[in-house]
Structures are given as C-alpha cells and as structure tokens.
Amino acid sequence: MIIQVCVGSSCHLKGSQDIIELLQSAVLENQLENEITLAGSFCIGKCNRIGVTVQVDDEIYTGITKETFKEFFRENVLEKLGK
C-alpha cells in the first residue's frame, strides 16, 4: 500500500506535517513497515477548506485533520489491509 500526503502549500498550512507524523507513528504502532510506503506529494488537486489531502493507493481523501486521523487510518488503511 502506498500512502501519499500532500505537502503542497495549501495542505502544508493546514497541517500536513502533523498528519505525516501521525501516519509514521500509526505505521510503527501497527507494525506495518513492510506493508506501507509513505511518501510526500505536491498538490494532488483536491484541495479542501479544512484539513489535508491524502492518497491511499488510487483513492483520494480530503479534509484529514489530527481530530479525524484515527478514524481515517482505521477505515482506509487498517481495514483495507485486513487488520
């Protein structure tokens, strides 16, 4: 699974660094280092007024914040990996 976090100017201002850190921690906590590749990406083209844009394989999710991260990770990463 490839997870790309937008680090373009808009998402950077909305907290992409926080989302990257949360992803890194969640991958380690769930021992998914061999199943997930994390990458940064410039604008994915789905800017949202709130939160960061994240692409998981071919699916694009918008509006990811520190507050919504756990639910996003559970539903769109762990469940897709069958965890």
C-alpha positions in Angstrom: 0.0 0.0 0.0 1.3 3.5 -0.9 0.1 6.4 1.2 0.9 9.9 -0.2 0.4 13.0 1.9 0.1 16.3 0.1 2.8 18.7 1.2 1.8 21.5 -1.3 1.5 25.0 0.1 -2.3 24.7 1.0 -2.0 21.3 2.8 1.2 22.4 4.4 -0.6 25.3 6.0 -3.4 23.0 7.1 -1.1 20.6 9.0 0.4 18.1 6.6 3.4 17.7 8.8 1.1 16.7 11.7 -0.6 14.1 9.5 2.8 12.8 8.4 3.9 12.3 12.0 0.6 10.6 12.9 1.0 8.3 9.9 4.6 7.4 10.8 3.5 6.6 14.4 0.5 4.6 13.4 2.5 2.5 10.9 5.1 1.7 13.6 2.5 1.0 16.3 0.7 -1.4 14.0 3.9 -3.0 12.7 3.1 -2.1 9.1 6.5 -1.0 8.0 6.7 -3.8 5.4 3.2 -3.2 4.1 3.1 0.5 3.7 5.2 3.0 1.8 4.8 6.6 3.0 5.5 9.4 0.5 5.0 13.1 0.2 3.3 14.6 -2.8 2.8 18.0 -4.2 -0.7 19.1 -4.9 -3.0 16.1 -5.6 -5.6 18.5 -7.0 -8.4 18.0 -4.4 -7.8 21.0 -2.1 -10.3 21.3 0.7 -11.1 24.2 3.0 -10.3 22.0 6.0 -7.5 19.5 6.5 -5.0 17.7 4.4 -5.4 15.6 1.2 -4.1 12.0 1.5 -4.0 9.4 -1.3 -4.1 5.7 -0.4 -3.2 3.7 -3.5 -5.7 5.1 -6.0 -8.2 6.6 -3.5 -8.0 10.3 -2.6 -9.3 11.5 0.8 -9.7 15.2 1.7 -10.0 17.1 4.9 -7.9 14.8 7.1 -7.1 16.5 10.4 -5.5 15.5 13.7 -9.0 15.0 15.0 -10.2 12.8 12.2 -6.9 10.9 11.7 -7.7 7.8 13.8 -11.0 7.1 12.1 -9.4 7.7 8.7 -6.5 5.3 9.4 -8.8 2.6 10.8 -11.2 2.8 7.9 -9.0 3.4 5.0 -5.7 1.7 5.9 -6.2 -1.0 8.6 -9.5 -2.3 7.2 -8.1 -2.4 3.6 -5.1 -4.4 4.9 -7.5 -6.7 6.7 -6.2 -5.7 10.2 
